[in-house]
Amino acid sequence: MKPKILTTLQDYSLRQFGADALAGVTVALVALPLSIAIAIASGAEPAAGLITAVVAGFTISALGGSRVQIGGPTGAFIVVVYGVIHDHGYAGLLLATLMAGVILLVAGFMRAGRLIRHVPETVVEGFTIGIAVVIAISQVKDLAGMTGAALPADFVPKIEGLWAMRGSIDPAALATGVGTVAAILILRRFAPRIPWLVLVVAFASVIAAIALPSVVTVAGRYGALPHGLPPPHLPPIGLELAIDLLPSALTIAFLAGIESLLSAIVADRMFGGAHRSNAELIAQGAANIVSPLFGGLPATGAIARTATNVNAGGRTPVAGMAHALVVLLAMMLIAPLAGALALPALAGLLVVTAWTMSEPYRWKERLKLPRADLGLLLLTAAMTVLANLTLAIAVGTMLGLALRLSRGEIEAPRWHTPFRWGGRGKLDKE
């Protein structure tokens, strides 16, 4: 359970610091717009995403069990966070995140890191696909510049709400959003190592500011971003509220554990490392305790940002800590520029994120699965979309474990490396 930073600093060099610092800056450029977009999609203020990237990102790197893990807000939490805020307000989310942090700490100290591997991969894929669908649908309003009341948390009423406000579509906003999606997907395919996410969003925002006055910006809707971190404070804590929030806290803890492990596995395979799963759980727990104290969102290891870190040359936790400090510096110095980002462009960024999460290139492989496994995948995805994530995870995991036991499979199978970031259909390892 020893943090990786204590190991990597033993033979640390100035040359490695330079590589880590450069990687930290690169990842921060990606994290800035993505953190804002995730916060907005979750129903929170944009600043909450930046606060999470700074506070939780620094904590995960400083205490974690991976050399290169980048922590922060991720798309996987959008569904559950939106629901908690809708039902219990932002104070409820802060308490649920704090509770999830405690659960993760206990799991880490009980050495439960390897137990997460026993969750069936079809269940992981199923709820990931379901989350991707919900994220994409939730971005249609901002992508198309629609105006109207806040959309409900449940999927079917959300579709009905979008249909009801279809007459308010802004052609300029729609062109900005769709253009952002198309540009990122096309450019990333031909030059995957370039941070197109931030470049395309910035370019689209500049075009909108110059020629498309009807396109709403972050600051135009939410006001100016803060120039630093707020003072820490405990959220309101009550026994009745805590009991109501326990299922959501368990879901947040489960997602944080799953995604951090997946991200660490991806990173290990990219550069030949070996993460410490229990130390990683402890770091996730600490991060999810500290983040809500500053008003931040739930956090976990971010697969895309971690892969970006490895490709940029980051090899120790210093890179992740540098990324957090660069985001903080950006909040202090260039908050108005971040506030000028166009909302349709940020919505387009999240649509791309959802597309990547769903791993569409794997459907050919999925359709060859045994019928029971494919059925479990589709059931978990459908329950995530139409019911709720907590129920989908619980039912999917129980059915998946029962299915494995019926086949006599005791050992947990090895998960595949998720997501392809390179143009050749795999993670670039060169």
C-alpha positions in Angstrom: 0.0 0.0 0.0 3.1 2.2 -0.3 2.5 5.2 -2.6 4.4 5.0 -5.9 5.9 8.5 -5.4 8.0 7.2 -2.5 9.5 4.6 -4.9 10.0 6.8 -7.9 11.7 9.6 -6.1 14.6 7.4 -4.9 16.4 7.8 -8.2 14.7 10.9 -9.6 16.6 13.1 -11.9 16.4 16.6 -13.3 15.9 15.1 -16.8 12.9 13.1 -15.6 11.5 16.2 -13.9 11.6 18.0 -17.2 9.8 15.2 -18.9 7.2 15.0 -16.1 6.7 18.8 -16.1 6.1 18.8 -19.9 3.7 15.9 -19.6 1.8 17.7 -16.8 1.4 20.8 -18.9 0.1 18.7 -21.9 -2.4 16.8 -19.7 -3.6 20.1 -18.1 -4.4 21.5 -21.5 -6.7 18.5 -22.1 -8.1 18.6 -18.5 -9.1 22.2 -18.5 -12.0 22.1 -21.1 -12.9 18.5 -20.2 -13.3 19.3 -16.5 -15.5 22.2 -17.2 -17.6 20.2 -19.6 -18.0 17.3 -17.2 -19.1 19.6 -14.4 -21.7 21.3 -16.6 -23.0 18.0 -17.9 -23.3 16.8 -14.2 -25.5 19.7 -13.3 -22.8 21.5 -11.3 -21.1 24.8 -11.7 -18.1 24.8 -14.2 -15.7 25.7 -11.4 -16.5 22.4 -9.6 -14.8 20.5 -12.4 -11.6 22.6 -12.2 -11.5 22.3 -8.4 -11.8 18.5 -8.7 -8.9 18.4 -11.2 -6.7 20.4 -8.9 -7.5 19.0 -5.5 -8.4 15.4 -6.3 -5.8 15.2 -9.2 -3.0 16.3 -6.9 -4.1 13.9 -4.1 -4.4 10.8 -6.4 -1.0 11.4 -7.9 0.6 12.0 -4.5 -0.8 9.0 -2.7 -1.7 6.6 -5.5 -0.3 3.2 -6.5 0.4 4.1 -10.1 3.4 5.9 -11.6 1.3 7.8 -14.2 -2.3 7.9 -13.1 -4.1 11.2 -13.7 -7.0 11.8 -11.5 -10.0 14.1 -11.8 -13.7 14.3 -12.8 -14.7 11.7 -15.5 -17.6 11.0 -17.7 -18.5 7.8 -15.8 -19.8 9.9 -12.9 -22.1 12.2 -14.9 -25.1 10.0 -14.7 -25.0 9.4 -10.9 -23.9 13.0 -10.1 -26.7 14.5 -12.1 -29.2 12.3 -10.4 -27.9 13.1 -6.9 -27.9 16.9 -7.5 -31.4 16.6 -9.0 -32.8 14.7 -6.0 -30.7 16.1 -3.1 -29.1 19.3 -4.3 -25.4 20.0 -4.5 -24.9 19.7 -0.7 -26.2 16.1 -1.0 -23.6 15.4 -3.7 -20.8 16.7 -1.5 -22.0 14.4 1.3 -22.3 11.4 -1.0 -18.8 11.9 -2.4 -17.4 12.2 1.1 -19.1 8.9 2.1 -17.7 7.3 -1.1 -14.3 8.4 -0.1 -14.6 6.8 3.3 -15.8 3.5 1.7 -12.8 3.5 -0.7 -10.4 4.1 2.2 -11.9 1.2 4.1 -11.7 -1.0 0.9 -8.1 0.0 0.4 -7.0 -0.8 4.0 -8.9 -4.1 3.8 -6.8 -4.9 0.6 -9.9 -5.2 -1.6 -8.1 -3.8 -4.6 -7.9 -7.1 -6.4 -11.5 -8.1 -5.7 -12.7 -5.5 -8.2 -11.3 -7.7 -10.9 -14.0 -10.2 -10.2 -16.7 -7.9 -11.6 -17.6 -9.5 -14.9 -16.2 -7.6 -17.9 -19.6 -7.8 -19.7 -21.1 -5.8 -16.8 -18.3 -3.2 -17.0 -18.8 -2.9 -20.7 -22.6 -2.8 -20.3 -22.8 0.1 -17.9 -20.1 1.9 -19.7 -22.1 1.8 -22.9 -25.2 2.8 -21.0 -23.4 5.8 -19.5 -22.1 6.8 -22.9 -25.7 6.8 -24.3 -26.9 8.9 -21.4 -24.0 11.4 -21.7 -24.5 11.8 -25.4 -28.3 12.4 -25.0 -27.7 14.8 -22.2 -25.5 17.0 -24.4 -28.1 17.5 -27.2 -29.6 20.6 -25.5 -26.3 22.5 -25.3 -25.0 21.1 -28.6 -28.0 22.5 -30.4 -28.3 25.7 -28.4 -31.8 24.8 -27.1 -33.4 26.9 -24.4 -35.9 25.8 -21.8 -36.1 24.4 -18.3 -33.5 22.0 -16.9 -33.9 18.5 -18.2 -35.0 15.8 -15.8 -32.6 13.1 -14.6 -34.6 10.1 -16.0 -33.9 9.1 -19.6 -37.4 8.9 -21.1 -38.6 12.2 -19.6 -35.3 13.8 -20.8 -36.1 12.7 -24.3 -39.6 14.1 -24.0 -38.1 17.4 -22.7 -35.7 17.6 -25.6 -38.5 17.0 -28.1 -40.7 19.7 -26.5 -37.9 22.3 -26.9 -36.9 21.3 -30.5 -38.3 24.6 -31.8 -35.6 26.5 -29.9 -32.7 25.0 -31.8 -30.1 27.7 -32.7 -28.5 26.8 -36.1 -25.2 28.6 -35.2 -24.9 26.6 -32.0 -25.8 23.4 -33.8 -23.1 24.1 -36.4 -20.5 24.8 -33.7 -21.3 21.6 -31.8 -21.5 19.3 -34.7 -18.5 20.8 -36.3 -16.5 20.3 -33.1 -17.5 16.6 -33.0 -16.6 16.0 -36.6 -13.3 17.9 -36.4 -12.1 16.0 -33.3 -13.0 12.6 -34.7 -11.4 13.3 -38.1 -8.2 15.0 -36.9 -7.6 12.5 -34.1 -7.7 9.7 -36.5 -5.0 11.1 -38.7 -2.8 12.6 -35.9 -3.7 10.9 -32.6 -0.8 12.3 -30.6 -1.9 16.0 -31.0 -4.3 17.3 -28.3 -7.1 18.0 -30.7 -9.7 18.1 -27.9 -8.4 21.4 -26.5 -7.3 22.8 -29.9 -10.7 22.2 -31.6 -12.7 23.5 -28.7 -10.6 26.6 -28.5 -10.8 27.2 -32.3 -14.6 26.7 -32.3 -14.9 29.1 -29.4 -12.8 31.8 -31.2 -15.0 31.4 -34.3 -18.2 31.7 -32.2 -16.9 34.8 -30.4 -16.0 36.5 -33.7 -18.9 35.5 -36.0 -21.6 33.8 -34.0 -22.9 36.1 -31.3 -25.9 33.8 -30.4 -23.6 31.0 -29.2 -23.6 31.0 -25.4 -20.3 30.7 -23.5 -19.5 29.3 -20.1 -19.2 32.7 -18.5 -22.3 33.9 -20.4 -24.5 31.3 -18.7 -22.7 30.7 -15.4 -20.8 33.9 -14.7 -17.1 34.4 -14.2 -14.9 31.5 -13.1 -13.1 31.8 -9.7 -9.5 32.8 -9.6 -8.4 30.1 -7.2 -9.7 27.5 -4.7 -12.4 28.3 -2.2 -11.7 27.7 1.5 -12.4 24.1 2.6 -15.6 23.4 4.7 -17.6 20.3 5.7 -20.9 19.8 3.8 -24.1 19.5 5.9 -24.2 16.1 7.5 -27.4 14.4 8.7 -28.1 10.8 9.5 -31.4 10.6 7.5 -29.7 12.3 4.5 -26.7 10.0 4.8 -29.0 6.9 4.7 -30.8 8.2 1.6 -27.5 8.9 -0.1 -25.8 5.5 0.8 -26.8 3.8 -2.5 -25.3 6.7 -4.5 -22.2 6.7 -2.3 -21.7 3.0 -2.9 -22.1 3.6 -6.7 -19.6 6.4 -6.7 -17.1 4.3 -4.7 -17.6 1.4 -7.1 -17.2 3.5 -10.2 -14.1 5.2 -8.8 -12.6 1.8 -7.9 -13.4 0.2 -11.3 -12.3 3.2 -13.5 -9.1 3.7 -11.5 -8.1 0.1 -11.8 -8.9 0.1 -15.6 -6.9 3.2 -16.0 -3.9 1.8 -14.1 -4.1 -1.4 -16.2 -4.0 0.7 -19.4 -1.1 2.6 -18.1 0.8 -0.5 -17.1 0.4 -2.0 -20.5 1.5 1.1 -22.2 4.9 1.4 -20.6 5.5 -1.8 -18.7 4.7 -0.6 -15.2 3.0 -2.4 -12.3 0.5 -0.5 -10.1 -0.4 -1.2 -6.5 -4.2 -1.6 -6.5 -4.7 -1.2 -2.7 -2.6 2.0 -2.6 -4.7 3.2 -5.6 -7.9 2.6 -3.7 -6.6 4.5 -0.7 -5.6 7.4 -2.9 -9.1 7.4 -4.5 -10.6 7.4 -1.0 -8.5 10.3 0.1 -9.2 12.3 -3.0 -13.0 11.8 -2.7 -12.8 13.0 0.9 -10.8 16.1 0.1 -12.6 17.1 -3.1 -16.0 17.8 -1.6 -14.4 19.8 1.2 -13.5 22.3 -1.5 -16.8 22.0 -3.3 -15.5 19.5 -5.9 -17.0 16.5 -7.7 -16.3 12.8 -7.3 -13.0 11.8 -8.9 -11.1 8.8 -10.1 -8.3 7.8 -12.5 -9.1 9.3 -15.9 -8.2 6.8 -18.7 -7.9 9.3 -21.5 -5.8 11.8 -19.5 -3.6 9.0 -18.1 -2.9 7.7 -21.6 -2.1 11.3 -22.7 0.3 11.5 -19.8 2.2 8.4 -20.8 2.3 9.4 -24.5 3.7 12.8 -23.4 6.5 11.3 -21.5 5.2 11.3 -17.9 6.7 8.4 -15.9 6.3 9.4 -12.2 3.5 10.8 -10.0 5.2 14.2 -10.3 3.6 14.6 -13.8 0.1 14.2 -12.3 0.9 16.7 -9.5 2.3 19.1 -12.1 -1.0 18.8 -14.1 -3.0 19.7 -11.0 -0.8 22.7 -10.3 -1.0 23.9 -13.9 -4.8 23.8 -13.8 -4.7 25.8 -10.6 -2.3 28.3 -12.2 -4.7 28.6 -15.2 -7.6 29.3 -12.8 -5.6 32.1 -11.2 -4.3 33.7 -14.4 -6.6 32.9 -17.3 -10.0 32.2 -15.9 -11.7 34.7 -18.3 -10.3 32.7 -21.3 -11.7 29.5 -19.9 -15.0 31.3 -19.4 -15.1 32.2 -23.0 -15.3 28.6 -24.2 -18.5 28.0 -26.2 -21.0 25.7 -24.6 -21.9 23.8 -27.9 -18.2 23.1 -28.4 -17.9 21.7 -24.9 -21.0 19.6 -25.5 -19.4 18.3 -28.7 -16.3 17.4 -26.7 -18.4 15.3 -24.4 -20.2 13.6 -27.3 -16.8 12.5 -28.5 -16.0 11.3 -25.0 -19.2 9.3 -25.0 -18.4 7.8 -28.4 -14.9 6.8 -27.2 -16.3 5.3 -24.0 -18.7 3.1 -25.9 -15.8 1.5 -28.0 -17.9 1.1 -31.1 -15.1 -0.7 -32.9 -15.7 -3.7 -30.5 -19.2 -4.5 -31.6 -18.1 -7.1 -34.0 -16.3 -8.8 -31.2 -19.2 -8.4 -28.8 -21.7 -9.9 -31.1 -19.6 -13.1 -31.2 -19.9 -13.5 -27.4 -22.0 -16.4 -26.0 -25.6 -15.5 -25.9 -25.7 -15.3 -22.1 -22.8 -12.9 -22.0 -24.1 -10.7 -24.7 -27.5 -10.7 -23.1 -26.0 -9.6 -19.8 -24.1 -6.8 -21.5 -27.2 -5.5 -23.2 -29.3 -5.9 -20.0 -26.8 -3.9 -18.0 -26.6 -1.2 -20.7 -30.5 -1.0 -20.9 -30.9 -0.9 -17.1 -28.2 1.9 -16.9 -30.2 4.0 -19.4 -33.8 3.2 -18.5 -33.5 2.5 -14.7 -30.5 3.7 -12.8 -26.8 2.9 -12.5 -26.9 1.5 -9.0 -29.5 -1.1 -9.9 -27.7 -1.9 -13.2 -24.4 -2.6 -11.4 -26.0 -4.6 -8.6 -28.2 -6.8 -10.8 -25.5 -7.1 -13.5 -22.8 -8.1 -11.1 -25.0 -10.7 -9.3 -26.1 -12.3 -12.6 -22.6 -12.2 -14.0 -21.1 -13.9 -11.0 -23.8 -16.5 -11.0 -23.1 -17.2 -14.7 -19.4 -17.6 -14.1 -20.0 -20.0 -11.2 -22.4 -22.0 -13.3 -19.5 -22.5 -15.7 -17.0 -23.4 -13.0 -15.0 -20.2 -13.6 -13.4 -19.4 -10.3 -10.4 -17.3 -11.4 -11.3 -13.8 -12.6 -10.6 -13.4 -16.3 -8.2 -10.7 -17.5 -9.9 -7.6 -18.7 -9.1 -6.3 -22.1 -7.3 -3.0 -22.5 -10.1 -0.5 -23.1 -10.3 2.3 -25.6 -8.2 2.9 -28.7 -6.5 6.2 -29.0 -4.2 5.6 -32.0 -5.1 5.7 -35.6 -4.2 2.0 -36.0 -7.1 0.9 -33.7 -5.0 0.3 -30.6 -3.1 2.2 -27.9 0.1 3.5 -29.3 3.0 2.0 -27.4 5.9 3.4 -29.3 
